[in-house]
């Protein structure tokens, strides 16, 4: 009888920990979407200019290397 009670308690303990973990993960992941500010159009433009400036046009390099 004691063994069955221990097994039942263990199962409830594991299920409650799993439920707590799931609630914790979903709760923490929702915070990021609430705090995320819409990105400014200028920031997107600056990022694309900097990317082109420092990486260079990949299409130009790949066509020159193929010849």
ZIBELHU-V885088 format. One record per helix or strand of 3 or more residues. SS is the DSSP state (A for helix, B for strand). FROM is the first residue (numbers start at 1). TO is the last residue. Records with the same first field share a line. If there is no record, write none. Layout:
SS=FROM-TO + FROM-TO
This chain:
A=2-35 + 41-55 + 58-66
